């Protein structure tokens, strides 16, 4: 799914600096959106290859500064 879809839910349902749990994190789209929009995130996936992709992806994210 797209980062825009994750953004809609994260920004609507989770307060700034709040926590998001993604138990099937895959390539890290949800964690990417968490980092971008000032939320904490915990992502888990059974496939180690996917968690590594997610780690690399979030390491490259530019953070949106909160007021």
N, CA, C and O atoms as CSV, one atom per row, in Angstrom:
chain,resi,resn,atom,element,x,y,z
A,1,UNK,N,N,0.837,-1.189,0.000
A,1,UNK,CA,C,0.000,0.000,0.000
A,1,UNK,C,C,0.874,1.241,0.000
A,1,UNK,O,O,2.073,1.174,0.272
A,2,UNK,N,N,0.273,2.351,-0.301
A,2,UNK,CA,C,1.053,3.582,-0.472
A,2,UNK,C,C,1.310,4.276,0.867
A,2,UNK,O,O,0.586,4.074,1.842
A,3,UNK,N,N,2.340,5.081,0.884
A,3,UNK,CA,C,2.676,5.880,2.059
A,3,UNK,C,C,1.549,6.865,2.375
A,3,UNK,O,O,1.327,7.195,3.540
A,4,UNK,N,N,0.840,7.334,1.354
A,4,UNK,CA,C,-0.270,8.276,1.566
A,4,UNK,C,C,-1.393,7.628,2.368
A,4,UNK,O,O,-2.001,8.278,3.218
A,5,UNK,N,N,-1.672,6.349,2.106
A,5,UNK,CA,C,-2.703,5.647,2.862
A,5,UNK,C,C,-2.287,5.513,4.325
A,5,UNK,O,O,-3.084,5.776,5.225
A,6,UNK,N,N,-1.055,5.108,4.561
A,6,UNK,CA,C,-0.552,5.007,5.932
A,6,UNK,C,C,-0.592,6.369,6.619
A,6,UNK,O,O,-0.952,6.463,7.793
A,7,UNK,N,N,-0.229,7.411,5.900
A,7,UNK,CA,C,-0.232,8.770,6.457
A,7,UNK,C,C,-1.624,9.165,6.937
A,7,UNK,O,O,-1.768,9.726,8.023
A,8,UNK,N,N,-2.635,8.881,6.147
A,8,UNK,CA,C,-4.017,9.248,6.512
A,8,UNK,C,C,-4.394,8.655,7.867
A,8,UNK,O,O,-4.900,9.357,8.742
A,9,UNK,N,N,-4.144,7.359,8.032
A,9,UNK,CA,C,-4.520,6.700,9.284
A,9,UNK,C,C,-3.639,7.136,10.449
A,9,UNK,O,O,-4.140,7.365,11.550
A,10,UNK,N,N,-2.360,7.252,10.225
A,10,UNK,CA,C,-1.457,7.621,11.316
A,10,UNK,C,C,-1.733,9.035,11.800
A,10,UNK,O,O,-1.811,9.276,13.004
A,11,UNK,N,N,-1.880,9.964,10.878
A,11,UNK,CA,C,-2.122,11.354,11.296
A,11,UNK,C,C,-3.516,11.548,11.884
A,11,UNK,O,O,-3.719,12.441,12.706
A,12,UNK,N,N,-4.492,10.710,11.467
A,12,UNK,CA,C,-5.859,10.835,11.968
A,12,UNK,C,C,-6.081,10.128,13.303
A,12,UNK,O,O,-6.863,10.593,14.133
A,13,UNK,N,N,-5.398,9.010,13.508
A,13,UNK,CA,C,-5.700,8.153,14.656
A,13,UNK,C,C,-4.639,8.123,15.747
A,13,UNK,O,O,-4.873,7.571,16.821
A,14,UNK,N,N,-3.488,8.702,15.487
A,14,UNK,CA,C,-2.397,8.647,16.467
A,14,UNK,C,C,-1.891,10.061,16.730
A,14,UNK,O,O,-1.535,10.776,15.793
A,15,UNK,N,N,-1.857,10.469,17.995
A,15,UNK,CA,C,-1.386,11.825,18.290
A,15,UNK,C,C,0.123,11.943,18.046
A,15,UNK,O,O,0.837,10.940,18.069
A,16,UNK,N,N,0.604,13.160,17.814
A,16,UNK,CA,C,2.049,13.362,17.694
A,16,UNK,C,C,2.769,12.749,18.891
A,16,UNK,O,O,2.329,12.872,20.034
A,17,UNK,N,N,3.875,12.094,18.603
A,17,UNK,CA,C,4.702,11.394,19.590
A,17,UNK,C,C,4.024,10.148,20.166
A,17,UNK,O,O,4.550,9.527,21.089
A,18,UNK,N,N,2.844,9.777,19.618
A,18,UNK,CA,C,2.151,8.565,20.049
A,18,UNK,C,C,2.813,7.327,19.448
A,18,UNK,O,O,3.810,7.429,18.733
A,19,UNK,N,N,2.245,6.160,19.747
A,19,UNK,CA,C,2.821,4.894,19.299
A,19,UNK,C,C,1.911,4.174,18.323
A,19,UNK,O,O,0.688,4.181,18.467
A,20,UNK,N,N,2.532,3.548,17.318
A,20,UNK,CA,C,1.841,2.719,16.329
A,20,UNK,C,C,2.498,1.348,16.335
A,20,UNK,O,O,3.725,1.252,16.293
A,21,UNK,N,N,1.698,0.283,16.388
A,21,UNK,CA,C,2.208,-1.079,16.291
A,21,UNK,C,C,1.780,-1.650,14.949
A,21,UNK,O,O,0.595,-1.645,14.615
A,22,UNK,N,N,2.745,-2.142,14.182
A,22,UNK,CA,C,2.459,-2.797,12.908
A,22,UNK,C,C,2.978,-4.229,12.994
A,22,UNK,O,O,4.168,-4.466,12.787
A,23,UNK,N,N,2.086,-5.204,13.301
A,23,UNK,CA,C,2.538,-6.573,13.498
A,23,UNK,C,C,2.897,-7.323,12.218
A,23,UNK,O,O,3.419,-8.436,12.287
A,24,UNK,N,N,2.631,-6.741,11.069
A,24,UNK,CA,C,2.990,-7.334,9.776
A,24,UNK,C,C,3.656,-6.254,8.937
A,24,UNK,O,O,3.137,-5.869,7.889
A,25,UNK,N,N,4.799,-5.766,9.392
A,25,UNK,CA,C,5.385,-4.539,8.848
A,25,UNK,C,C,5.946,-4.646,7.437
A,25,UNK,O,O,6.126,-3.624,6.776
A,26,UNK,N,N,6.224,-5.846,6.962
A,26,UNK,CA,C,6.699,-5.987,5.584
A,26,UNK,C,C,7.861,-5.071,5.279
A,26,UNK,O,O,8.870,-5.083,5.985
A,27,UNK,N,N,7.726,-4.278,4.235
A,27,UNK,CA,C,8.828,-3.410,3.803
A,27,UNK,C,C,8.906,-2.090,4.570
A,27,UNK,O,O,9.756,-1.254,4.264
A,28,UNK,N,N,8.034,-1.889,5.559
A,28,UNK,CA,C,8.160,-0.734,6.438
A,28,UNK,C,C,7.401,0.517,6.055
A,28,UNK,O,O,7.761,1.608,6.499
A,29,UNK,N,N,6.363,0.396,5.247
A,29,UNK,CA,C,5.611,1.586,4.840
A,29,UNK,C,C,5.021,2.316,6.048
A,29,UNK,O,O,5.114,3.541,6.138
A,30,UNK,N,N,4.424,1.581,6.965
A,30,UNK,CA,C,3.827,2.207,8.146
A,30,UNK,C,C,4.898,2.844,9.027
A,30,UNK,O,O,4.704,3.948,9.537
A,31,UNK,N,N,6.017,2.164,9.209
A,31,UNK,CA,C,7.097,2.723,10.020
A,31,UNK,C,C,7.691,3.965,9.355
A,31,UNK,O,O,8.073,4.918,10.036
A,32,UNK,N,N,7.766,3.949,8.044
A,32,UNK,CA,C,8.223,5.117,7.279
A,32,UNK,C,C,7.332,6.311,7.605
A,32,UNK,O,O,7.826,7.395,7.915
A,33,UNK,N,N,6.008,6.105,7.534
A,33,UNK,CA,C,5.068,7.194,7.819
A,33,UNK,C,C,5.181,7.648,9.271
A,33,UNK,O,O,5.064,8.842,9.547
A,34,UNK,N,N,5.403,6.735,10.192
A,34,UNK,CA,C,5.570,7.118,11.605
A,34,UNK,C,C,6.752,8.064,11.773
A,34,UNK,O,O,6.638,9.106,12.418
A,35,UNK,N,N,7.867,7.698,11.196
A,35,UNK,CA,C,9.067,8.542,11.312
A,35,UNK,C,C,8.822,9.900,10.679
A,35,UNK,O,O,9.159,10.929,11.264
A,36,UNK,N,N,8.233,9.910,9.481
A,36,UNK,CA,C,7.984,11.175,8.773
A,36,UNK,C,C,7.110,12.130,9.570
A,36,UNK,O,O,7.337,13.340,9.553
A,37,UNK,N,N,6.109,11.594,10.271
A,37,UNK,CA,C,5.105,12.444,10.895
A,37,UNK,C,C,5.160,12.458,12.422
A,37,UNK,O,O,4.163,12.743,13.084
A,38,UNK,N,N,6.336,12.146,12.975
A,38,UNK,CA,C,6.560,12.348,14.397
A,38,UNK,C,C,5.865,11.376,15.327
A,38,UNK,O,O,5.535,11.723,16.461
A,39,UNK,N,N,5.641,10.158,14.853
A,39,UNK,CA,C,5.066,9.132,15.712
A,39,UNK,C,C,6.127,8.069,15.981
A,39,UNK,O,O,7.037,7.871,15.175
A,40,UNK,N,N,6.008,7.397,17.102
A,40,UNK,CA,C,6.862,6.264,17.416
A,40,UNK,C,C,6.231,5.031,16.795
A,40,UNK,O,O,5.007,4.921,16.734
A,41,UNK,N,N,7.047,4.115,16.339
A,41,UNK,CA,C,6.499,2.919,15.723
A,41,UNK,C,C,7.272,1.676,16.083
A,41,UNK,O,O,8.487,1.712,16.274
A,42,UNK,N,N,6.549,0.571,16.173
A,42,UNK,CA,C,7.152,-0.744,16.381
A,42,UNK,C,C,6.626,-1.653,15.280
A,42,UNK,O,O,5.425,-1.908,15.198
A,43,UNK,N,N,7.514,-2.132,14.446
A,43,UNK,CA,C,7.126,-3.003,13.346
A,43,UNK,C,C,7.741,-4.377,13.507
A,43,UNK,O,O,8.906,-4.503,13.883
A,44,UNK,N,N,6.959,-5.409,13.222
A,44,UNK,CA,C,7.404,-6.791,13.356
A,44,UNK,C,C,7.012,-7.541,12.090
A,44,UNK,O,O,5.930,-7.328,11.543
A,45,UNK,N,N,7.890,-8.411,11.633
A,45,UNK,CA,C,7.553,-9.271,10.500
A,45,UNK,C,C,8.295,-10.592,10.666
A,45,UNK,O,O,9.427,-10.609,11.149
A,46,UNK,N,N,7.682,-11.671,10.280
A,46,UNK,CA,C,8.290,-12.996,10.419
A,46,UNK,C,C,9.476,-13.181,9.471
A,46,UNK,O,O,10.367,-13.989,9.732
A,47,UNK,N,N,9.479,-12.427,8.373
A,47,UNK,CA,C,10.561,-12.556,7.385
A,47,UNK,C,C,11.671,-11.568,7.699
A,47,UNK,O,O,11.482,-10.354,7.621
A,48,UNK,N,N,12.824,-12.101,8.054
A,48,UNK,CA,C,13.967,-11.256,8.393
A,48,UNK,C,C,14.364,-10.345,7.229
A,48,UNK,O,O,14.779,-9.207,7.449
A,49,UNK,N,N,14.242,-10.831,6.008
A,49,UNK,CA,C,14.594,-10.010,4.838
A,49,UNK,C,C,13.727,-8.762,4.772
A,49,UNK,O,O,14.216,-7.694,4.403
A,50,UNK,N,N,12.465,-8.874,5.117
A,50,UNK,CA,C,11.569,-7.723,5.095
A,50,UNK,C,C,11.900,-6.738,6.207
A,50,UNK,O,O,11.838,-5.527,5.995
A,51,UNK,N,N,12.250,-7.235,7.383
A,51,UNK,CA,C,12.592,-6.311,8.465
A,51,UNK,C,C,13.851,-5.524,8.126
A,51,UNK,O,O,13.975,-4.359,8.505
A,52,UNK,N,N,14.775,-6.143,7.424
A,52,UNK,CA,C,15.994,-5.425,7.012
A,52,UNK,C,C,15.648,-4.324,6.002
A,52,UNK,O,O,16.196,-3.224,6.069
A,53,UNK,N,N,14.749,-4.618,5.077
A,53,UNK,CA,C,14.299,-3.599,4.119
A,53,UNK,C,C,13.658,-2.437,4.882
A,53,UNK,O,O,13.928,-1.274,4.582
A,54,UNK,N,N,12.825,-2.742,5.850
A,54,UNK,CA,C,12.184,-1.709,6.659
A,54,UNK,C,C,13.185,-0.869,7.433
A,54,UNK,O,O,13.038,0.351,7.519
A,55,UNK,N,N,14.200,-1.508,7.996
A,55,UNK,CA,C,15.248,-0.760,8.722
A,55,UNK,C,C,15.961,0.223,7.800
A,55,UNK,O,O,16.158,1.388,8.143
A,56,UNK,N,N,16.345,-0.272,6.620
A,56,UNK,CA,C,17.037,0.617,5.671
A,56,UNK,C,C,16.128,1.749,5.221
A,56,UNK,O,O,16.559,2.894,5.087
A,57,UNK,N,N,14.879,1.419,4.993
A,57,UNK,CA,C,13.928,2.430,4.519
A,57,UNK,C,C,13.739,3.545,5.550
A,57,UNK,O,O,13.771,4.723,5.193
A,58,UNK,N,N,13.546,3.195,6.805
A,58,UNK,CA,C,13.322,4.231,7.819
A,58,UNK,C,C,14.594,5.004,8.142
A,58,UNK,O,O,14.513,6.150,8.583
A,59,UNK,N,N,15.745,4.418,7.938
A,59,UNK,CA,C,17.004,5.124,8.174
A,59,UNK,C,C,17.189,6.280,7.201
A,59,UNK,O,O,17.915,7.231,7.491
A,60,UNK,N,N,16.532,6.199,6.045
A,60,UNK,CA,C,16.675,7.217,4.996
A,60,UNK,C,C,15.574,8.281,5.023
A,60,UNK,O,O,15.600,9.206,4.211
A,61,UNK,N,N,14.615,8.168,5.933
A,61,UNK,CA,C,13.446,9.063,5.966
A,61,UNK,C,C,13.829,10.423,6.526
A,61,UNK,O,O,14.589,10.525,7.489
A,62,UNK,N,N,13.291,11.459,5.909
A,62,UNK,CA,C,13.434,12.813,6.418
A,62,UNK,C,C,12.287,13.080,7.380
A,62,UNK,O,O,11.126,12.876,7.024
A,63,UNK,N,N,12.584,13.524,8.570
A,63,UNK,CA,C,11.586,13.741,9.610
A,63,UNK,C,C,10.928,15.100,9.432
A,63,UNK,O,O,11.604,16.100,9.192
A,64,UNK,N,N,9.594,15.130,9.552
A,64,UNK,CA,C,8.863,16.391,9.550
A,64,UNK,C,C,8.917,16.930,10.970
A,64,UNK,O,O,8.482,16.250,11.899
A,65,UNK,N,N,9.437,18.128,11.158
A,65,UNK,CA,C,9.571,18.696,12.504
A,65,UNK,C,C,8.229,19.086,13.064
A,65,UNK,O,O,7.394,19.671,12.373
A,66,UNK,N,N,8.030,18.754,14.337
A,66,UNK,CA,C,6.784,19.102,15.020
A,66,UNK,C,C,6.896,20.483,15.641
A,66,UNK,O,O,7.980,20.910,16.039
A,67,UNK,N,N,5.767,21.179,15.721
A,67,UNK,CA,C,5.784,22.507,16.354
A,67,UNK,C,C,6.058,22.434,17.842
A,67,UNK,O,O,6.104,23.465,18.513
